[in-house]
Amino acid sequence: MKIIYYLKIICLAFLINSCSSDDTSEPVIYPSFGAEIEVSINGLPFDAMEPFIAADGNYLFFNNLNDGENTKLYYATKIDDSTFNFVGELIGTNQPNAPRLDAVADMDSNGNFYWTSTRDYPNELNNLFHGTFNSGTVTNISRVQGDFNMNIPGWLVMDHGISLDGQFLYFSNAQLDEVNCVGPCETTMGIAQRNSDSTFTTLSNSTAILQNINDANYIYYAPCITSDDLELFYTRYLKGQITSSTSFEICVAVRDTSSSNFSIPKVLFSETISSLVEAPTLTVDKSIMYYHQKTVNSHKIMMRRRN
């Protein structure tokens, strides 16, 4: 009888410990957002894509149609959260002659401005640029150097996201091959740390931090890291031929600390190519997400408020 009694005690203790272990593991909490709101940019006569909202919220940067032929950077100034006044070209960033691609605005809290440009490609393979932003003008322009540049013809830094403090660069490298692929054939995302305003070095644990995000089955791009470095937003779609049913997804992955690995991502929104959604950017307080969406006649910037 004593043996049976002790066995019961051991089993009960095991069950209690098992329940305690399960109770201490907290579920991953993902952000959620409300209804879509179209953003008005007064005086803008063309497409708006790849938005970026400045840290102070007063400037909305974007490029026009991303066709790689006449793509330029522009900006607008804030009236309210969903209304901006179009100002014009972002002085200093755009190449003087077509074909040109100057796109994907990005900036830290100190006015260090980053964007991608095809100027002098393929003679120069490093296509991420840096400058200093002040009142609608970018000066002190230089190429961003670092081991995140693959320096292989056909590979470009397709997209990037700078942390608010400017210390970490989230980069998306893409292989482009117009013969074999429509859009990128392959992509890879990584994280690099700042050495100077124009030099970054890939983190030794970059692969581990992004292990739940990088997936060879997807093309992914447009990374945006939140001001607290805890939420990483980006866009993805399944690798392969793009068809009318291809789903473009805005995703988010989260983590508890700024040095830990990101969670398995969650799809927040998805649309087929006829009304695709891309390129999320968040305000410093994380209360509003801006992104662009394809409409019947154009690409427009949309917003959603955080629940």
ROLOTI-297084 format. One line per field, with one value per residue: residue number from 1; residue in three letters; x, y, z of N, C-alpha, C in turn. Coordinates in steps of 0.2 Angstrom, whole numbers, always signed. Example, Ala and Ser with C-alpha at 12.3 -4.5 7.8 and 13.67 -1.06 7.14 Angstrom:
resi 1|2 $
resn ALA|SER $
n.xx +66|+64 $
n.yy -28|-11 $
n.zz +39|+35 $
ca.xx +62|+68 $
ca.yy -22|-5 $
ca.zz +39|+36 $
c.xx +66|+64 $
c.yy -16|+0 $
c.zz +39|+39 $
This chain:
resi 1|2|3|4|5|6|7|8|9|10|11|12|13|14|15|16|17|18|19|20|21|22|23|24|25|26|27|28|29|30|31|32|33|34|35|36|37|38|39|40|41|42|43|44|45|46|47|48|49|50|51|52|53|54|55|56|57|58|59|60|61|62|63|64|65|66|67|68|69|70|71|72|73|74|75|76|77|78|79|80|81|82|83|84|85|86|87|88|89|90|91|92|93|94|95|96|97|98|99|100|101|102|103|104|105|106|107|108|109|110|111|112|113|114|115|116|117|118|119|120|121|122|123|124|125|126|127|128|129|130|131|132|133|134|135|136|137|138|139|140|141|142|143|144|145|146|147|148|149|150|151|152|153|154|155|156|157|158|159|160|161|162|163|164|165|166|167|168|169|170|171|172|173|174|175|176|177|178|179|180|181|182|183|184|185|186|187|188|189|190|191|192|193|194|195|196|197|198|199|200|201|202|203|204|205|206|207|208|209|210|211|212|213|214|215|216|217|218|219|220|221|222|223|224|225|226|227|228|229|230|231|232|233|234|235|236|237|238|239|240|241|242|243|244|245|246|247|248|249|250|251|252|253|254|255|256|257|258|259|260|261|262|263|264|265|266|267|268|269|270|271|272|273|274|275|276|277|278|279|280|281|282|283|284|285|286|287|288|289|290|291|292|293|294|295|296|297|298|299|300|301|302|303|304|305|306|307 $
resn MET|LYS|ILE|ILE|TYR|TYR|LEU|LYS|ILE|ILE|CYS|LEU|ALA|PHE|LEU|ILE|ASN|SER|CYS|SER|SER|ASP|ASP|THR|SER|GLU|PRO|VAL|ILE|TYR|PRO|SER|PHE|GLY|ALA|GLU|ILE|GLU|VAL|SER|ILE|ASN|GLY|LEU|PRO|PHE|ASP|ALA|MET|GLU|PRO|PHE|ILE|ALA|ALA|ASP|GLY|ASN|TYR|LEU|PHE|PHE|ASN|ASN|LEU|ASN|ASP|GLY|GLU|ASN|THR|LYS|LEU|TYR|TYR|ALA|THR|LYS|ILE|ASP|ASP|SER|THR|PHE|ASN|PHE|VAL|GLY|GLU|LEU|ILE|GLY|THR|ASN|GLN|PRO|ASN|ALA|PRO|ARG|LEU|ASP|ALA|VAL|ALA|ASP|MET|ASP|SER|ASN|GLY|ASN|PHE|TYR|TRP|THR|SER|THR|ARG|ASP|TYR|PRO|ASN|GLU|LEU|ASN|ASN|LEU|PHE|HIS|GLY|THR|PHE|ASN|SER|GLY|THR|VAL|THR|ASN|ILE|SER|ARG|VAL|GLN|GLY|ASP|PHE|ASN|MET|ASN|ILE|PRO|GLY|TRP|LEU|VAL|MET|ASP|HIS|GLY|ILE|SER|LEU|ASP|GLY|GLN|PHE|LEU|TYR|PHE|SER|ASN|ALA|GLN|LEU|ASP|GLU|VAL|ASN|CYS|VAL|GLY|PRO|CYS|GLU|THR|THR|MET|GLY|ILE|ALA|GLN|ARG|ASN|SER|ASP|SER|THR|PHE|THR|THR|LEU|SER|ASN|SER|THR|ALA|ILE|LEU|GLN|ASN|ILE|ASN|ASP|ALA|ASN|TYR|ILE|TYR|TYR|ALA|PRO|CYS|ILE|THR|SER|ASP|ASP|LEU|GLU|LEU|PHE|TYR|THR|ARG|TYR|LEU|LYS|GLY|GLN|ILE|THR|SER|SER|THR|SER|PHE|GLU|ILE|CYS|VAL|ALA|VAL|ARG|ASP|THR|SER|SER|SER|ASN|PHE|SER|ILE|PRO|LYS|VAL|LEU|PHE|SER|GLU|THR|ILE|SER|SER|LEU|VAL|GLU|ALA|PRO|THR|LEU|THR|VAL|ASP|LYS|SER|ILE|MET|TYR|TYR|HIS|GLN|LYS|THR|VAL|ASN|SER|HIS|LYS|ILE|MET|MET|ARG|ARG|ARG|ASN $
n.xx +4|+10|+19|+11|+5|+16|+19|+8|+10|+22|+17|+8|+15|+23|+13|+9|+21|+22|+11|+14|+25|+19|+11|+19|+25|+23|+10|+14|+11|+4|+3|-12|-23|-34|-48|-45|-39|-39|-26|-24|-15|-13|-13|-5|-1|+1|+6|+9|+21|+30|+30|+37|+37|+43|+52|+47|+35|+31|+35|+31|+38|+40|+40|+37|+29|+36|+45|+57|+62|+59|+59|+57|+61|+50|+42|+30|+21|+14|-3|-14|-16|-20|-19|-10|+1|+7|+24|+35|+49|+62|+76|+92|+93|+89|+93|+99|+96|+86|+87|+81|+82|+77|+73|+63|+63|+71|+75|+84|+82|+91|+92|+99|+98|+93|+93|+89|+97|+100|+111|+125|+126|+130|+143|+146|+142|+137|+122|+115|+112|+117|+113|+112|+97|+88|+75|+69|+79|+93|+110|+128|+130|+134|+139|+133|+143|+149|+149|+137|+133|+133|+140|+139|+136|+119|+114|+106|+103|+88|+78|+77|+78|+80|+85|+77|+87|+97|+107|+106|+104|+92|+92|+87|+92|+92|+91|+90|+84|+80|+78|+75|+66|+51|+52|+61|+72|+76|+78|+86|+86|+94|+103|+113|+126|+129|+144|+149|+140|+139|+144|+142|+141|+138|+128|+135|+126|+115|+108|+103|+94|+84|+79|+66|+60|+67|+64|+66|+55|+49|+48|+54|+53|+55|+58|+53|+58|+52|+51|+55|+63|+57|+47|+45|+41|+36|+35|+29|+29|+24|+37|+40|+31|+22|+5|-12|-18|-8|-3|+0|+8|+7|+17|+21|+34|+38|+47|+54|+64|+77|+88|+85|+79|+67|+50|+40|+32|+17|+3|-3|-11|-17|-17|-22|-13|-19|-24|-13|-4|+9|+25|+25|+26|+29|+23|+32|+27|+20|+7|+1|+0|+7|+6|+7|-5|-11|-23|-37|-33|-21|-7|-9|-6|-11|-18|-18|-25|-18|-25 $
n.yy -6|+6|+8|+10|+22|+31|+32|+38|+51|+55|+55|+65|+76|+78|+81|+93|+101|+101|+108|+120|+124|+126|+136|+147|+150|+162|+168|+173|+190|+199|+215|+223|+231|+244|+249|+252|+268|+280|+290|+308|+317|+333|+341|+332|+324|+311|+294|+287|+279|+267|+273|+283|+289|+302|+304|+315|+316|+325|+325|+316|+305|+298|+288|+290|+281|+265|+261|+260|+268|+281|+285|+294|+303|+310|+322|+327|+338|+338|+340|+334|+317|+310|+318|+327|+340|+341|+344|+343|+337|+328|+337|+334|+320|+314|+307|+316|+312|+301|+284|+281|+277|+281|+279|+272|+279|+282|+286|+291|+297|+307|+314|+307|+301|+288|+279|+270|+269|+268|+274|+275|+261|+246|+249|+253|+244|+245|+250|+257|+273|+287|+302|+319|+325|+340|+351|+348|+345|+335|+333|+331|+318|+301|+284|+270|+259|+242|+225|+220|+223|+214|+214|+208|+206|+209|+207|+217|+230|+229|+234|+242|+246|+258|+259|+269|+275|+275|+265|+252|+243|+236|+226|+221|+210|+207|+197|+201|+196|+199|+190|+177|+179|+187|+202|+200|+186|+180|+183|+189|+193|+204|+210|+224|+233|+249|+257|+270|+284|+280|+267|+250|+235|+218|+209|+196|+187|+189|+180|+171|+179|+182|+170|+165|+172|+173|+164|+152|+150|+162|+178|+193|+209|+227|+230|+236|+243|+245|+259|+255|+244|+232|+226|+220|+224|+219|+215|+202|+188|+173|+164|+162|+162|+177|+179|+183|+178|+179|+182|+196|+200|+209|+208|+204|+202|+199|+203|+201|+208|+220|+213|+200|+185|+186|+182|+169|+175|+185|+186|+201|+209|+205|+205|+202|+204|+214|+223|+226|+227|+235|+239|+244|+257|+265|+276|+285|+282|+271|+270|+272|+265|+267|+263|+258|+255|+247|+254|+256|+265|+270|+270|+272|+280|+273|+271|+264|+263|+258|+246 $
n.zz +0|+4|-6|-17|-13|-12|-26|-31|-25|-31|-45|-44|-40|-52|-61|-55|-57|-71|-74|-69|-76|-89|-86|-84|-96|-108|-119|-136|-140|-152|-161|-166|-178|-183|-195|-212|-218|-230|-235|-238|-249|-252|-267|-274|-289|-294|-292|-276|-267|-256|-242|-229|-212|-204|-188|-180|-185|-194|-207|-222|-232|-248|-263|-281|-294|-294|-305|-310|-320|-320|-307|-292|-276|-265|-254|-241|-230|-214|-210|-202|-195|-206|-217|-228|-235|-251|-256|-264|-274|-265|-262|-268|-267|-279|-295|-309|-323|-333|-337|-320|-303|-288|-272|-258|-244|-228|-211|-197|-179|-179|-191|-200|-216|-227|-243|-257|-273|-290|-296|-307|-308|-317|-313|-300|-287|-274|-268|-258|-250|-241|-232|-225|-218|-219|-218|-230|-239|-244|-239|-240|-246|-248|-252|-243|-234|-231|-225|-228|-241|-255|-267|-279|-296|-301|-288|-276|-263|-259|-251|-234|-217|-204|-187|-174|-166|-175|-175|-179|-194|-204|-217|-234|-246|-263|-277|-294|-309|-325|-335|-330|-320|-313|-305|-289|-289|-278|-260|-246|-229|-216|-202|-198|-189|-184|-188|-192|-199|-212|-213|-210|-201|-202|-190|-179|-175|-183|-192|-183|-175|-184|-188|-188|-197|-210|-224|-236|-245|-248|-255|-248|-241|-238|-224|-207|-192|-176|-165|-152|-155|-154|-163|-179|-194|-211|-229|-238|-251|-259|-266|-284|-299|-302|-301|-304|-292|-283|-266|-257|-242|-227|-213|-196|-184|-167|-151|-135|-129|-135|-140|-142|-151|-165|-165|-172|-187|-189|-201|-204|-214|-230|-248|-265|-281|-288|-279|-271|-255|-247|-239|-225|-212|-197|-184|-171|-159|-161|-164|-176|-192|-208|-226|-243|-256|-270|-281|-292|-302|-298|-286|-268|-252|-237|-221|-204|-188|-172|-162 $
ca.xx +0|+14|+22|+6|+4|+22|+19|+3|+13|+26|+14|+4|+21|+25|+8|+9|+27|+20|+6|+17|+29|+15|+8|+24|+26|+18|+9|+16|+6|+5|-1|-17|-24|-41|-50|-40|-41|-35|-22|-25|-9|-16|-9|-1|-4|+4|+7|+13|+23|+35|+30|+41|+35|+48|+51|+43|+28|+29|+37|+30|+42|+38|+43|+32|+28|+42|+46|+64|+63|+58|+57|+61|+59|+46|+39|+24|+21|+8|-9|-16|-13|-22|-19|-3|+2|+13|+29|+39|+55|+67|+82|+98|+92|+87|+97|+97|+94|+83|+83|+83|+78|+79|+67|+63|+66|+72|+78|+84|+80|+96|+92|+103|+93|+95|+88|+92|+98|+104|+116|+131|+125|+133|+150|+146|+137|+134|+117|+112|+115|+116|+114|+109|+91|+86|+70|+67|+85|+98|+116|+133|+128|+139|+137|+134|+148|+148|+149|+130|+133|+135|+145|+138|+131|+112|+111|+105|+100|+81|+75|+81|+75|+85|+82|+76|+93|+102|+112|+105|+101|+89|+93|+85|+96|+88|+94|+86|+86|+74|+77|+72|+61|+48|+54|+66|+72|+78|+79|+88|+86|+99|+104|+120|+127|+133|+151|+148|+134|+139|+147|+138|+144|+132|+129|+137|+120|+109|+104|+99|+89|+79|+78|+59|+57|+70|+61|+67|+49|+46|+51|+52|+56|+52|+58|+52|+58|+48|+56|+58|+66|+53|+42|+48|+36|+39|+31|+32|+24|+27|+42|+38|+28|+17|-1|-18|-20|-3|-5|+5|+6|+11|+18|+25|+37|+39|+52|+53|+70|+80|+93|+82|+76|+60|+45|+36|+28|+10|+1|-8|-16|-15|-21|-19|-9|-24|-25|-8|-2|+16|+29|+23|+30|+25|+25|+37|+23|+18|+0|-2|+4|+6|+8|+4|-10|-13|-30|-39|-29|-15|-5|-10|-4|-16|-16|-23|-23|-17|-30 $
ca.yy +0|+12|+9|+14|+29|+35|+32|+43|+57|+56|+57|+72|+81|+78|+85|+100|+104|+102|+113|+126|+126|+128|+143|+152|+152|+167|+168|+179|+195|+203|+221|+223|+238|+245|+249|+256|+275|+283|+297|+313|+321|+338|+343|+326|+322|+305|+288|+288|+272|+266|+279|+283|+294|+305|+303|+320|+315|+331|+324|+310|+304|+293|+289|+290|+274|+262|+258|+260|+272|+288|+285|+299|+304|+317|+323|+331|+340|+335|+344|+329|+311|+307|+323|+330|+344|+339|+349|+342|+333|+329|+340|+331|+313|+311|+307|+321|+310|+295|+280|+282|+274|+284|+276|+269|+283|+280|+291|+290|+303|+312|+316|+303|+299|+283|+278|+266|+272|+264|+278|+272|+254|+242|+251|+253|+239|+247|+255|+261|+279|+291|+309|+322|+328|+346|+355|+346|+344|+330|+335|+326|+312|+296|+277|+266|+253|+237|+218|+218|+223|+207|+215|+203|+209|+206|+208|+224|+231|+231|+238|+243|+250|+260|+259|+276|+278|+274|+260|+245|+243|+230|+226|+215|+210|+204|+195|+203|+193|+200|+184|+171|+181|+194|+204|+197|+179|+177|+188|+188|+199|+203|+216|+226|+238|+255|+259|+277|+285|+277|+261|+246|+228|+213|+206|+189|+183|+191|+174|+168|+184|+182|+163|+163|+176|+171|+158|+152|+150|+168|+184|+197|+216|+233|+230|+242|+241|+250|+264|+252|+238|+225|+224|+221|+224|+219|+213|+196|+184|+166|+164|+159|+166|+181|+178|+187|+176|+179|+186|+200|+200|+213|+204|+207|+198|+203|+200|+204|+212|+222|+208|+193|+183|+188|+177|+167|+181|+184|+190|+206|+210|+202|+207|+200|+209|+219|+229|+224|+231|+235|+244|+247|+262|+266|+282|+283|+279|+264|+271|+272|+262|+269|+259|+259|+250|+248|+255|+255|+270|+273|+268|+277|+279|+271|+271|+261|+265|+253|+244 $
ca.zz +0|+4|-13|-21|-10|-14|-33|-32|-23|-37|-51|-42|-40|-59|-64|-53|-60|-78|-75|-67|-82|-94|-84|-84|-103|-110|-127|-140|-141|-158|-162|-171|-181|-185|-201|-217|-220|-236|-233|-243|-250|-256|-273|-277|-295|-296|-287|-270|-264|-251|-237|-222|-208|-200|-181|-177|-188|-198|-214|-225|-238|-252|-270|-286|-297|-293|-312|-311|-326|-318|-300|-288|-270|-264|-247|-240|-223|-210|-207|-197|-196|-212|-222|-229|-241|-256|-256|-271|-274|-260|-265|-267|-268|-286|-301|-314|-329|-333|-332|-313|-297|-281|-269|-251|-239|-222|-208|-189|-176|-179|-197|-205|-221|-231|-248|-263|-279|-295|-300|-309|-308|-312|-311|-293|-285|-268|-270|-253|-250|-234|-232|-219|-220|-216|-221|-237|-243|-241|-241|-237|-249|-249|-252|-237|-235|-226|-228|-230|-248|-258|-272|-284|-301|-300|-282|-274|-257|-262|-245|-228|-212|-199|-181|-172|-164|-180|-173|-183|-201|-207|-225|-238|-252|-268|-284|-299|-316|-329|-340|-327|-314|-313|-299|-287|-289|-271|-256|-239|-224|-211|-197|-197|-184|-186|-186|-193|-203|-219|-213|-205|-201|-201|-183|-180|-173|-187|-194|-177|-173|-190|-190|-189|-203|-216|-227|-243|-249|-249|-256|-242|-242|-234|-216|-203|-185|-172|-161|-146|-158|-152|-168|-185|-199|-218|-234|-242|-255|-260|-272|-290|-304|-299|-304|-301|-286|-278|-260|-254|-235|-222|-208|-190|-179|-161|-147|-128|-128|-141|-142|-142|-157|-166|-165|-179|-189|-190|-206|-202|-219|-237|-254|-271|-284|-291|-274|-266|-250|-246|-236|-219|-208|-191|-180|-166|-153|-164|-164|-183|-198|-215|-231|-249|-258|-277|-282|-299|-306|-295|-279|-264|-246|-232|-214|-199|-181|-168|-157 $
c.xx +4|+17|+17|+5|+10|+21|+13|+6|+17|+23|+10|+9|+23|+19|+8|+15|+25|+16|+9|+21|+25|+12|+13|+26|+21|+17|+12|+10|+8|+1|-7|-19|-32|-42|-45|-43|-36|-32|-23|-18|-11|-11|-4|-4|-3|+4|+11|+15|+29|+35|+35|+39|+41|+47|+47|+36|+26|+31|+34|+34|+39|+41|+36|+32|+35|+43|+53|+67|+64|+56|+61|+58|+56|+45|+33|+24|+14|+3|-12|-14|-15|-22|-12|-3|+8|+17|+32|+44|+59|+74|+88|+98|+92|+92|+95|+94|+91|+87|+86|+79|+81|+73|+68|+67|+66|+76|+78|+82|+85|+96|+96|+98|+97|+90|+92|+92|+102|+109|+122|+132|+126|+140|+151|+140|+134|+128|+113|+116|+113|+117|+111|+103|+90|+81|+69|+73|+90|+105|+121|+132|+134|+136|+138|+138|+147|+148|+142|+129|+136|+140|+145|+134|+124|+109|+111|+102|+93|+78|+79|+76|+80|+82|+82|+83|+99|+108|+112|+101|+98|+89|+90|+88|+92|+92|+88|+89|+80|+73|+73|+67|+57|+48|+59|+66|+73|+79|+82|+89|+91|+99|+111|+120|+131|+140|+152|+142|+134|+143|+144|+141|+139|+134|+131|+131|+114|+105|+100|+93|+83|+77|+71|+56|+60|+67|+62|+61|+46|+51|+49|+56|+53|+52|+57|+53|+56|+53|+59|+62|+63|+49|+45|+42|+39|+33|+34|+26|+28|+31|+39|+34|+22|+11|-6|-20|-14|-4|+1|+3|+10|+11|+22|+28|+39|+45|+51|+58|+73|+86|+91|+80|+69|+56|+43|+32|+21|+8|-4|-14|-13|-20|-18|-16|-13|-25|-19|-7|+5|+19|+26|+28|+26|+28|+29|+33|+19|+10|-3|+3|+2|+9|+5|+0|-11|-21|-31|-34|-22|-12|-6|-8|-11|-13|-21|-20|-23|-23|-28 $
c.yy +6|+13|+13|+21|+34|+37|+38|+50|+59|+59|+64|+77|+83|+83|+92|+104|+106|+107|+120|+129|+129|+135|+148|+154|+156|+167|+174|+184|+199|+209|+219|+230|+238|+246|+254|+263|+277|+290|+301|+317|+327|+341|+338|+324|+315|+300|+290|+281|+272|+272|+278|+290|+296|+304|+308|+320|+321|+330|+317|+309|+298|+294|+288|+282|+271|+258|+257|+264|+279|+289|+290|+299|+310|+317|+327|+332|+339|+341|+340|+322|+308|+312|+327|+335|+342|+345|+349|+337|+334|+331|+336|+323|+310|+312|+312|+318|+303|+290|+281|+279|+277|+283|+274|+274|+280|+285|+290|+297|+308|+315|+313|+299|+294|+282|+273|+270|+268|+268|+275|+265|+252|+243|+251|+249|+240|+252|+258|+267|+282|+298|+312|+326|+335|+350|+354|+345|+339|+332|+329|+319|+307|+289|+274|+260|+248|+230|+216|+219|+217|+208|+210|+206|+205|+206|+215|+224|+234|+236|+238|+247|+251|+261|+267|+279|+278|+269|+254|+246|+236|+230|+220|+215|+205|+202|+196|+200|+194|+194|+179|+173|+187|+196|+200|+189|+176|+183|+185|+194|+198|+210|+218|+232|+243|+256|+267|+278|+282|+271|+256|+239|+223|+210|+199|+185|+185|+185|+171|+173|+183|+175|+161|+167|+174|+164|+158|+151|+156|+173|+190|+204|+221|+232|+236|+240|+247|+254|+260|+245|+232|+222|+225|+219|+223|+216|+206|+193|+178|+167|+160|+164|+170|+181|+183|+184|+176|+184|+190|+202|+205|+209|+207|+201|+202|+199|+204|+209|+214|+218|+201|+191|+185|+181|+174|+173|+179|+189|+195|+208|+207|+204|+204|+206|+215|+225|+227|+229|+230|+240|+248|+252|+264|+273|+280|+280|+273|+265|+271|+269|+265|+264|+261|+254|+252|+249|+255|+259|+272|+268|+273|+275|+278|+271|+267|+263|+258|+252|+245 $
c.zz +0|-3|-18|-19|-13|-22|-35|-30|-29|-43|-50|-43|-47|-62|-62|-56|-67|-79|-74|-73|-87|-93|-85|-91|-106|-117|-130|-141|-147|-158|-167|-173|-183|-193|-206|-218|-225|-234|-239|-243|-255|-261|-276|-283|-298|-291|-281|-267|-259|-246|-231|-219|-204|-192|-178|-180|-193|-206|-216|-231|-242|-259|-275|-289|-297|-300|-314|-317|-324|-311|-295|-281|-269|-256|-247|-232|-220|-209|-201|-199|-203|-218|-222|-235|-245|-256|-263|-270|-268|-263|-263|-268|-275|-291|-306|-321|-328|-338|-325|-309|-291|-277|-262|-246|-232|-218|-200|-186|-176|-186|-202|-210|-226|-237|-253|-269|-284|-299|-301|-308|-315|-311|-304|-290|-278|-269|-265|-251|-243|-236|-226|-221|-216|-220|-229|-242|-240|-244|-238|-239|-250|-249|-245|-238|-230|-229|-230|-238|-251|-263|-277|-290|-301|-294|-279|-267|-259|-257|-239|-223|-206|-193|-179|-170|-169|-180|-177|-189|-203|-214|-228|-245|-257|-274|-289|-306|-320|-334|-336|-321|-316|-306|-296|-287|-282|-267|-249|-235|-218|-207|-197|-192|-186|-184|-187|-197|-209|-219|-208|-206|-199|-194|-184|-178|-177|-189|-189|-175|-178|-192|-191|-194|-209|-218|-234|-248|-251|-252|-251|-243|-237|-227|-213|-196|-181|-168|-155|-148|-156|-157|-175|-190|-206|-222|-237|-246|-257|-266|-278|-294|-301|-304|-301|-294|-281|-272|-258|-247|-231|-216|-202|-186|-173|-156|-140|-126|-135|-144|-143|-149|-158|-166|-172|-181|-190|-196|-204|-208|-226|-242|-260|-275|-287|-286|-269|-261|-248|-242|-230|-215|-202|-187|-174|-160|-155|-165|-171|-188|-204|-220|-237|-252|-266|-277|-290|-303|-304|-289|-274|-257|-241|-225|-210|-192|-177|-163|-150 $
